[in-house]
Amino acid sequence: MPELRDSHNHSRSYFPSHPFSSSSPHMKLLPRRTHLHHPHHHYDKAFYLKKYSKWLLWLGLSIYLFSSTSSTLFPRPTPTSLPQTTLPLKTTPRALIEARNTSASPPFKIYVYDLPSRYNRDWLADQRCETHLFAAEVALHEAFLGFPRRSLDPNDADFFFVPVYVSCNFSTPNGFPSIRHARPLLASAVELISSQLPFWNRSRGRDHLFVATHDYGACFHAMEDRAIENGIPEFLKESIILQTFGVRTPHACQEVEHVQIPPYVPPDIERWPAPETAKRDIWVFFRGKMEVHPKNISGRFYGKRVRTEIWHRYSTNPRFYLRRKRFAGYRSEIARSVFCLCPLGWAPWSPRLVEAMALGCVPVVIADGIRLPFPAAVRWPEISLTVAERDVGDLEPILDHVAATNLSAIQRNLWDTAKRRALLFHRRIEAGDATWQVLKELEGKLDRSWRMGRDHQLRVDSWR
């Protein structure tokens, strides 16, 4: 599939035809029968034809009527479930992707724009781009390239994925990516696809997918007040955003059709021993930024000072393993812990939630109003705890009460492999993983597919 170019030559043909041969070199003709001539042969043949022709006619008519009726009463089932097998990588030959049996695939197709490398591949020069907490944009791109229902012809697609990496500009002193370039880079990509192909313009982008994995999604700012002030770019407001941000109350940064996704955690975390076999000698764990004297930044304090309160209350409590400095081996600490604190930072969500689940530590979510991803696949009340921000001073008695009542039940639910897999992205889709869950969510948004709307209208018109 050719790459889109930064030019205005609209007459170029992007989609060559692929003729198929209709003959087979393996077909053989059977030899024609020869008949011995007999004096009464033609007379007997005519007699029997006359005798049984009426019955043959009725038999043929009955078979025809039965087959027509049965196909109406008992139609062939349409595929609605998602793939149950591991899917091919983007290096899978084109013919294999097109010819794969899709009987178990979702009832839609995705087209992936082949944008110039400055929008995506060039950013991979920094290896952090593929592994940091915002890297779902890279993982989803690769997974969609290998999706068996990926359409190589956009005329057959229901959704259109626009692969722009906006989270890989690691130019800030603190090591976090800058996102000042996000809006102009995305606007440039939309200008390119809308000027060279017709699919954006015909639906105004309603069937187009973008990824926004930053603190406040497609508002593209780390500070909530500035994010709300900036809002979602006008050119994205009709599209579908795959975003990590989500709250239960109305918010300017989720006033767009969206699918909430988990933050990215590298899937090699699955290589750790089964969580039910781990020795858990840490009662409560947290490692991360906890300001002793929180700074006032434009009238806001990091994490609403919740982390500062945790530090002041429990830093000297031997049951609380609290550390303020970074440590490369922190996963080993999670794997040894019973409870893992997941307090809000600038935004309510955190990758600690996924890391804790993957390693079998009960997540303790401290972020008022947070909405968590994929609730149909992950029943959060059964595998995690929620503590109100105002109640962090009572963390110890709250956790003691859980330990005395239903901790073992929570751990059994948490250690279910399927629940942990639902929050992890893989570079090739696996049944039940995070990309698989995104596809399930997209099934409920097929009313936004321009192609399906057109086909439905054609069927209606044909009956008029």
HELIX and SHEET records of a PDB file:
HELIX    1   1 HIS A   41  LEU A   73  1                                  33    
HELIX    2   2 ARG A   94  ALA A   99  1                                   6    
HELIX    3   3 SER A  117  TYR A  119  5                                   3    
HELIX    4   4 ARG A  121  ALA A  125  5                                   5    
HELIX    5   5 GLN A  127  GLU A  130  5                                   4    
HELIX    6   6 ALA A  136  LEU A  145  1                                  10    
HELIX    7   7 PRO A  154  ASP A  156  5                                   3    
HELIX    8   8 ALA A  182  GLN A  196  1                                  15    
HELIX    9   9 PHE A  199  SER A  203  1                                   5    
HELIX   10  10 GLY A  217  CYS A  219  5                                   3    
HELIX   11  11 GLU A  224  ASN A  230  1                                   7    
HELIX   12  12 GLU A  234  LEU A  236  5                                   3    
HELIX   13  13 ALA A  252  GLN A  254  5                                   3    
HELIX   14  14 PRO A  267  ARG A  271  5                                   5    
HELIX   15  15 PRO A  275  THR A  277  5                                   3    
HELIX   16  16 TYR A  302  ARG A  305  5                                   4    
HELIX   17  17 VAL A  306  TYR A  314  1                                   9    
HELIX   18  18 TYR A  330  ALA A  335  1                                   6    
HELIX   19  19 ARG A  352  ALA A  358  1                                   7    
HELIX   20  20 TRP A  380  ILE A  383  1                                   4    
HELIX   21  21 GLU A  389  ASP A  394  5                                   6    
HELIX   22  22 LEU A  395  THR A  405  1                                  11    
HELIX   23  23 LEU A  407  LEU A  414  1                                   8    
HELIX   24  24 THR A  417  ARG A  421  1                                   5    
HELIX   25  25 ALA A  434  GLU A  443  1                                  10    
HELIX   26  26 LEU A  446  ARG A  448  5                                   3    
HELIX   27  27 TRP A  450  SER A  462  1                                  13    
SHEET    1   A 5 ILE A 110  VAL A 112  0                                        
SHEET    2   A 5 PHE A 159  PHE A 161  1                                        
SHEET    3   A 5 HIS A 208  ALA A 212  1                                        
SHEET    4   A 5 ILE A 240  GLN A 243  1                                        
SHEET    5   A 5 HIS A 258  GLN A 260  1                                        
SHEET    1   B 5 PHE A 320  ARG A 323  0                                        
SHEET    2   B 5 ILE A 282  ARG A 287  1                                        
SHEET    3   B 5 SER A 337  PRO A 343  1                                        
SHEET    4   B 5 VAL A 362  ILE A 366  1                                        
SHEET    5   B 5 LEU A 385  THR A 386  1                                        
SHEET    1   C 2 ASN A 296  ILE A 297  0                                        
SHEET    2   C 2 ARG A 300  PHE A 301 -1                                        
END                                                                             
